[in-house]
Amino acid sequence: MNQDVPAVQEQLELIAKQIGQLLDVHVYLDDQPIAGPGSTITEALLDRLSQIDPQRLHFSKEDLTPGEDGFVGEILTKYLKPNAAQIAIDAGIGQDLSVEAREMAARKVKDIFESCRYLTKLDLNAIADLAGELLDRVASLDAAAFKLHDLRNYDEYTYYHSVNVCVLGTTLFREYISSEADLIELGIGLLLHDIGKSKIDLKILNKPGRLTDDEFAVMRRHVVYGYNLVKNNDEMSQMSKDIILNHHERANGMGYTRGLTEGQLSFFDMVAAVCDVFDAVTTDRVYRTKMDVHRAVSILIRGSGNQFNTKVVNHFLRGIGRFPVGTFVLLNNGEIGVVSRINSNALSLPVLRVIFDAEGTRMPQPHTVDLYEQRELYIDRPLDLSYSPAQHVLEDPNPPV
């Protein structure tokens, strides 16, 4: 995350002239946020910053309301927003799991959920087979080049969401599992974490708008409904059952439905919570537009140690990075690139494929830049392809999903 020392000193001098005013940037020590917009600039803050090695400091406006102009705004409007997926593919950034594989998995999850809705029957063999098939497909994925998906269907959100959460959890946290059998059980729990939604009235489940308080209270019951479907199944592990029951609990006890705290939750309950929230807020819904992934990352960082387990968040970020694969970014030299690989030992210094030069001209052949090796370059800010201030509320890290 290191910026060059002169740039850091310049930013510190600017802040020093604004004692008593509100900070308008995010301040990071390595990869950890230590101050953000809205904080009052005090002598104590300046003293703290001045005592830190400037090579470890980073300033970013990534979460401020964007107001792109000039060639950057033109590139966003004319090229990136309508063609981002193809531009990334042309630059050598592929999908981590094919569209066909996700659609196949979502269809199978739908069949399983529908069986529970109408027949009150859970086909554990089918879900175990699906978990195993997904694990086989993602086993060869390189976590450092793990690309987040962008495959959405309003009407079948729950099924794709279940697949996505499973892929996130089993790919990024596989090293915490001691056996293939336990990895399957983790996959089962993540695939079925929302199985209780099969017992929610479709008028509430598919409502084209935000839920009322009463409807949200009904929706929250899905964790209990789901647990009741599996609690007497002797063939399912307790890990899988607990994920279904506990994925909306929070480390600080402010989740639902039992208000459990971190010491009462398993590591994999907390893995499910992080993967669930991250996929939910980066998904288009009828009532709101998805967040860009760097904003979702900010939610996890802000909730780390409070709502979410710090170890889980840190490991999750080591897998997807501060700027996940596929994120378009503006460099300090004016060039625009897309993240192609994560440096796990320097989360904010990824490998890029540079696509547009500093004049806004698309390069005939993208070239590779490793920010960990080329420290004179750094990410000025990510380019948000979907941000709408009226639709994004960062203070709500536990959305009604």
C-alpha positions as CSV (number, residue, x, y, z in Angstrom):
1,M,0.0,0.0,0.0
2,N,3.0,2.3,0.1
3,Q,3.0,5.6,-1.7
4,D,6.3,7.4,-2.4
5,V,7.6,9.4,0.5
6,P,7.3,12.8,-1.1
7,A,3.6,12.2,-1.9
8,V,3.0,11.1,1.7
9,Q,4.8,14.2,3.1
10,E,2.8,16.5,0.8
11,Q,-0.4,15.0,2.1
12,L,0.7,15.3,5.7
13,E,1.6,18.9,5.2
14,L,-1.9,19.5,3.7
15,I,-3.6,17.9,6.6
16,A,-1.5,19.9,9.1
17,K,-3.0,23.1,7.7
18,Q,-6.5,21.8,8.4
19,I,-6.5,21.5,12.2
20,G,-10.1,21.4,13.4
21,Q,-11.5,20.6,10.0
22,L,-12.9,17.3,8.9
23,L,-10.6,14.8,7.2
24,D,-11.6,14.1,3.5
25,V,-9.4,11.1,2.8
26,H,-9.0,7.6,4.2
27,V,-5.7,7.0,6.0
28,Y,-4.1,3.5,6.2
29,L,-1.1,2.1,8.0
30,D,-0.1,-0.7,5.7
31,D,-3.5,-2.3,5.0
32,Q,-5.2,-1.2,8.2
33,P,-7.5,1.8,8.3
34,I,-6.6,4.3,11.1
35,A,-8.7,7.3,10.1
36,G,-11.4,8.3,7.6
37,P,-13.5,11.0,6.1
38,G,-15.5,12.9,8.7
39,S,-12.9,12.5,11.4
40,T,-11.8,15.8,13.0
41,I,-8.2,16.6,12.3
42,T,-6.5,17.0,15.7
43,E,-3.0,17.6,17.0
44,A,-3.1,14.1,18.4
45,L,-3.9,12.6,15.0
46,L,-1.0,14.6,13.4
47,D,1.4,13.5,16.1
48,R,0.4,9.9,15.5
49,L,0.8,10.1,11.7
50,S,4.2,11.9,12.0
51,Q,5.6,9.1,14.1
52,I,4.8,6.4,11.4
53,D,7.3,5.4,8.8
54,P,6.0,7.3,5.7
55,Q,6.6,4.2,3.6
56,R,3.9,2.5,5.5
57,L,1.3,5.3,5.2
58,H,-1.3,5.5,2.4
59,F,-4.0,8.0,1.7
60,S,-7.0,7.2,-0.5
61,K,-10.3,8.8,-1.6
62,E,-11.7,5.5,-2.8
63,D,-14.9,5.8,-0.7
64,L,-15.7,9.4,-1.4
65,T,-18.5,10.3,-3.8
66,P,-16.9,10.2,-7.2
67,G,-17.1,13.0,-9.6
68,E,-15.1,11.8,-12.6
69,D,-14.4,14.3,-15.3
70,G,-12.1,14.7,-18.3
71,F,-10.9,11.6,-20.1
72,V,-11.5,9.4,-17.0
73,G,-15.2,10.2,-17.0
74,E,-15.3,9.7,-20.7
75,I,-13.6,6.3,-20.5
76,L,-16.0,5.3,-17.7
77,T,-19.1,6.3,-19.6
78,K,-18.2,5.2,-23.1
79,Y,-16.0,2.2,-22.6
80,L,-15.9,0.7,-19.1
81,K,-19.5,0.8,-18.0
82,P,-21.0,-0.8,-21.1
83,N,-18.1,-3.1,-22.0
84,A,-16.2,-3.8,-18.7
85,A,-16.5,-7.6,-18.8
86,Q,-15.2,-7.9,-22.4
87,I,-12.5,-5.3,-21.9
88,A,-11.2,-7.4,-18.9
89,I,-11.4,-10.6,-20.9
90,D,-9.5,-8.9,-23.8
91,A,-6.8,-7.9,-21.2
92,G,-6.4,-11.5,-20.1
93,I,-8.7,-11.5,-17.1
94,G,-11.0,-14.5,-17.3
95,Q,-13.8,-15.9,-15.1
96,D,-12.8,-18.0,-12.2
97,L,-15.7,-20.3,-12.8
98,S,-17.5,-20.5,-16.1
99,V,-21.0,-19.0,-16.6
100,E,-22.2,-22.5,-17.6
101,A,-20.9,-24.1,-14.4
102,R,-22.6,-21.4,-12.3
103,E,-25.9,-21.8,-14.1
104,M,-25.7,-25.6,-13.8
105,A,-25.1,-25.3,-10.0
106,A,-27.8,-22.7,-9.6
107,R,-30.3,-24.9,-11.3
108,K,-29.5,-27.8,-9.0
109,V,-29.8,-25.6,-5.9
110,K,-33.2,-24.4,-7.2
111,D,-34.4,-28.0,-7.6
112,I,-33.3,-28.8,-4.0
113,F,-34.9,-25.6,-2.6
114,E,-38.1,-26.3,-4.5
115,S,-38.3,-29.8,-3.2
116,C,-38.2,-28.4,0.4
117,R,-40.8,-25.8,-0.4
118,Y,-43.4,-28.2,-1.8
119,L,-42.4,-31.6,-0.5
120,T,-40.6,-30.7,2.8
121,K,-37.9,-33.0,1.7
122,L,-34.1,-32.3,1.7
123,D,-32.1,-34.4,-0.8
124,L,-28.8,-34.4,1.1
125,N,-27.2,-36.8,-1.4
126,A,-27.9,-34.3,-4.2
127,I,-26.5,-31.4,-2.3
128,A,-23.4,-33.4,-1.3
129,D,-22.8,-34.4,-5.0
130,L,-23.2,-30.7,-6.0
131,A,-20.8,-29.6,-3.3
132,G,-18.3,-32.2,-4.5
133,E,-18.7,-31.1,-8.1
134,L,-18.1,-27.5,-7.3
135,L,-15.1,-28.3,-5.2
136,D,-13.6,-30.3,-8.1
137,R,-14.1,-27.3,-10.4
138,V,-12.5,-24.8,-8.0
139,A,-9.7,-27.0,-6.7
140,S,-7.3,-25.8,-9.4
141,L,-8.2,-22.1,-9.0
142,D,-5.3,-19.9,-8.0
143,A,-6.6,-17.8,-5.1
144,A,-4.3,-14.9,-6.0
145,A,-6.1,-14.7,-9.4
146,F,-9.5,-15.5,-8.1
147,K,-12.0,-13.4,-10.0
148,L,-15.3,-12.4,-8.6
149,H,-18.3,-13.2,-10.7
150,D,-20.9,-10.9,-12.2
151,L,-23.8,-13.2,-13.1
152,R,-27.1,-12.0,-11.8
153,N,-30.8,-12.9,-12.1
154,Y,-33.3,-11.0,-9.9
155,D,-35.8,-13.8,-9.9
156,E,-33.3,-16.5,-9.0
157,Y,-31.0,-14.5,-6.7
158,T,-31.2,-17.0,-3.8
159,Y,-29.9,-19.9,-5.9
160,Y,-26.9,-18.0,-7.5
161,H,-26.2,-16.4,-4.1
162,S,-25.9,-19.9,-2.6
163,V,-23.5,-21.1,-5.2
164,N,-21.4,-17.9,-5.0
165,V,-21.1,-18.1,-1.2
166,C,-20.1,-21.7,-1.5
167,V,-17.4,-20.9,-4.1
168,L,-16.1,-18.0,-2.0
169,G,-15.9,-19.9,1.2
170,T,-14.4,-23.2,-0.1
171,T,-11.9,-21.5,-2.4
172,L,-10.6,-18.9,0.0
173,F,-10.7,-20.9,3.2
174,R,-9.8,-24.4,2.1
175,E,-6.5,-24.3,3.9
176,Y,-8.4,-24.3,7.2
177,I,-10.0,-27.7,6.5
178,S,-8.0,-30.8,7.4
179,S,-9.8,-33.3,5.2
180,E,-11.7,-33.6,2.0
181,A,-14.7,-34.8,3.9
182,D,-14.8,-31.7,6.1
183,L,-14.4,-29.5,3.0
184,I,-17.5,-31.2,1.5
185,E,-19.4,-30.5,4.8
186,L,-18.3,-26.8,4.6
187,G,-19.6,-26.7,1.0
188,I,-22.9,-28.3,2.0
189,G,-23.4,-25.8,4.8
190,L,-22.6,-22.8,2.5
191,L,-24.8,-24.1,-0.3
192,L,-27.7,-24.6,2.2
193,H,-27.2,-21.6,4.3
194,D,-30.4,-20.0,3.0
195,I,-32.4,-23.2,2.6
196,G,-34.9,-21.8,5.1
197,K,-36.0,-19.3,2.5
198,S,-37.9,-22.2,0.9
199,K,-40.3,-21.8,3.8
200,I,-40.8,-18.0,3.3
201,D,-44.0,-16.8,1.6
202,L,-43.1,-16.0,-2.0
203,K,-44.8,-12.6,-1.8
204,I,-42.2,-11.6,0.8
205,L,-39.3,-13.5,-0.8
206,N,-39.8,-11.9,-4.2
207,K,-41.1,-8.5,-3.1
208,P,-40.0,-5.9,-5.6
209,G,-38.9,-3.4,-3.0
210,R,-37.6,-3.1,0.5
211,L,-39.3,-5.1,3.2
212,T,-41.4,-3.6,5.9
213,D,-40.3,-4.2,9.5
214,D,-42.9,-7.0,9.9
215,E,-41.8,-8.6,6.6
216,F,-38.2,-8.4,7.6
217,A,-39.1,-10.1,10.9
218,V,-40.6,-12.9,8.9
219,M,-37.5,-13.1,6.6
220,R,-35.2,-13.3,9.6
221,R,-36.9,-16.5,10.5
222,H,-35.3,-18.3,7.5
223,V,-32.4,-19.3,9.7
224,V,-34.7,-21.1,12.1
225,Y,-36.7,-22.7,9.3
226,G,-33.5,-23.9,7.7
227,Y,-32.2,-25.4,10.9
228,N,-35.4,-27.2,11.5
229,L,-35.2,-28.8,8.1
230,V,-31.8,-30.3,8.9
231,K,-31.5,-30.6,12.7
232,N,-32.6,-34.2,12.8
233,N,-30.6,-35.4,9.8
234,D,-28.0,-37.7,11.2
235,E,-26.0,-37.7,8.0
236,M,-25.3,-34.0,8.1
237,S,-22.4,-32.7,10.2
238,Q,-23.0,-30.2,13.0
239,M,-20.7,-27.8,11.1
240,S,-23.2,-27.6,8.2
241,K,-26.2,-27.3,10.5
242,D,-24.6,-24.5,12.5
243,I,-23.7,-22.5,9.4
244,I,-27.4,-22.6,8.4
245,L,-28.5,-21.4,11.9
246,N,-25.7,-18.9,12.6
247,H,-24.7,-17.2,9.4
248,H,-26.5,-14.0,10.4
249,E,-25.0,-13.8,13.9
250,R,-22.4,-11.2,14.5
251,A,-19.2,-11.2,16.6
252,N,-20.5,-8.3,18.8
253,G,-23.8,-10.1,19.5
254,M,-25.9,-7.7,17.3
255,G,-26.9,-10.3,14.7
256,Y,-29.9,-12.6,14.7
257,T,-31.7,-14.7,15.8
258,R,-30.0,-15.6,19.1
259,G,-27.6,-12.7,19.6
260,L,-24.6,-15.0,19.9
261,T,-21.1,-13.4,20.3
262,E,-17.8,-14.4,18.8
263,G,-16.9,-16.8,21.6
264,Q,-20.1,-18.7,20.9
265,L,-19.6,-19.0,17.1
266,S,-17.4,-21.4,15.2
267,F,-14.7,-20.2,12.8
268,F,-16.9,-21.4,9.9
269,D,-20.0,-19.7,11.2
270,M,-18.0,-16.5,10.9
271,V,-16.7,-17.5,7.4
272,A,-20.2,-17.9,6.3
273,A,-21.2,-14.5,7.7
274,V,-18.4,-12.7,5.8
275,C,-19.0,-14.5,2.5
276,D,-22.8,-14.0,2.8
277,V,-22.6,-10.3,3.4
278,F,-19.9,-9.7,0.7
279,D,-21.9,-11.5,-2.0
280,A,-25.2,-9.9,-0.9
281,V,-24.0,-6.3,-1.2
282,T,-22.2,-6.9,-4.5
283,T,-25.4,-8.3,-6.0
284,D,-28.0,-6.3,-8.0
285,R,-31.4,-6.5,-6.3
286,V,-34.8,-5.2,-7.4
287,Y,-34.6,-2.5,-4.6
288,R,-31.0,-1.4,-4.9
289,T,-28.0,-1.5,-7.3
290,K,-25.0,-3.6,-6.3
291,M,-21.9,-2.0,-4.7
292,D,-18.6,-2.1,-6.5
293,V,-16.4,-4.7,-4.7
294,H,-14.0,-2.1,-3.3
295,R,-16.9,-0.6,-1.3
296,A,-17.9,-4.1,-0.1
297,V,-14.3,-4.6,1.0
298,S,-14.6,-1.3,3.0
299,I,-17.7,-2.7,4.8
300,L,-15.7,-5.8,5.9
301,I,-12.7,-3.7,7.0
302,R,-15.0,-1.4,9.0
303,G,-16.8,-4.3,10.6
304,S,-13.6,-6.2,11.4
305,G,-13.2,-6.9,15.1
306,N,-16.7,-5.7,15.7
307,Q,-19.3,-7.4,13.6
308,F,-16.9,-9.8,11.9
309,N,-14.1,-11.9,13.1
310,T,-10.8,-10.2,12.4
311,K,-8.9,-13.3,11.4
312,V,-11.7,-14.3,8.9
313,V,-11.8,-10.8,7.4
314,N,-8.0,-10.6,7.1
315,H,-7.8,-14.0,5.4
316,F,-10.7,-13.1,3.1
317,L,-8.9,-10.0,2.0
318,R,-5.7,-11.9,1.5
319,G,-7.7,-14.0,-1.0
320,I,-9.4,-11.2,-2.9
321,G,-7.2,-8.3,-2.0
322,R,-8.0,-4.6,-1.3
323,F,-8.7,-4.3,-5.0
324,P,-10.0,-7.7,-6.2
325,V,-9.2,-9.2,-9.6
326,G,-11.2,-7.5,-12.3
327,T,-11.2,-4.1,-10.5
328,F,-10.5,-1.1,-12.9
329,V,-8.2,1.4,-11.3
330,L,-6.6,4.8,-12.0
331,L,-2.9,5.0,-11.4
332,N,-1.0,8.0,-10.1
333,N,0.6,8.5,-13.5
334,G,-2.8,8.8,-15.2
335,E,-2.9,5.3,-16.7
336,I,-6.0,3.0,-16.3
337,G,-5.6,-0.7,-15.7
338,V,-7.5,-3.7,-14.4
339,V,-6.3,-5.9,-11.5
340,S,-5.1,-9.3,-12.8
341,R,-3.5,-10.8,-9.7
342,I,-3.3,-10.2,-5.9
343,N,0.0,-9.9,-4.0
344,S,-1.0,-11.7,-0.8
345,N,1.8,-10.0,1.2
346,A,0.8,-6.5,-0.1
347,L,-2.9,-6.4,-0.6
348,S,-3.0,-2.9,-2.0
349,L,-0.2,-3.5,-4.5
350,P,-1.6,-6.0,-7.0
351,V,-0.5,-6.9,-10.5
352,L,-2.3,-4.9,-13.2
353,R,-2.9,-5.1,-16.9
354,V,-2.7,-1.5,-18.1
355,I,-5.3,-0.7,-20.8
356,F,-5.4,3.1,-21.3
357,D,-2.5,5.5,-21.3
358,A,-2.3,8.8,-19.5
359,E,-4.0,10.6,-22.5
360,G,-7.0,8.2,-22.4
361,T,-6.0,6.2,-25.5
362,R,-6.6,2.5,-25.4
363,M,-3.4,0.6,-25.9
364,P,-3.1,-1.9,-28.8
365,Q,-1.5,-4.4,-26.4
366,P,-2.1,-4.1,-22.6
367,H,1.1,-4.4,-20.6
368,T,1.7,-5.8,-17.1
369,V,2.6,-3.7,-14.1
370,D,3.4,-5.2,-10.7
371,L,2.9,-2.5,-8.1
372,Y,4.8,-4.4,-5.5
373,E,7.9,-4.3,-7.8
374,Q,7.3,-0.8,-9.2
375,R,6.9,1.3,-6.1
376,E,6.9,4.6,-7.9
377,L,3.4,3.7,-9.2
378,Y,0.4,3.3,-7.0
379,I,-3.4,3.2,-7.2
380,D,-4.9,6.7,-7.1
381,R,-8.4,5.2,-6.8
382,P,-10.5,2.4,-8.1
383,L,-13.0,3.3,-10.8
384,D,-16.5,2.6,-9.5
385,L,-18.7,1.3,-12.4
386,S,-21.9,1.3,-10.5
387,Y,-21.8,3.8,-7.6
388,S,-25.0,5.7,-6.8
389,P,-25.0,7.7,-3.5
390,A,-28.7,7.4,-3.0
391,Q,-28.6,3.6,-3.2
392,H,-25.5,2.7,-1.2
393,V,-25.7,2.9,2.6
394,L,-22.3,1.7,3.9
395,E,-23.5,1.8,7.5
396,D,-25.7,-1.3,6.9
397,P,-23.4,-4.3,6.8
398,N,-26.3,-6.7,7.7
399,P,-28.7,-6.3,4.8
400,P,-32.1,-8.1,4.6
401,V,-31.0,-11.1,2.7
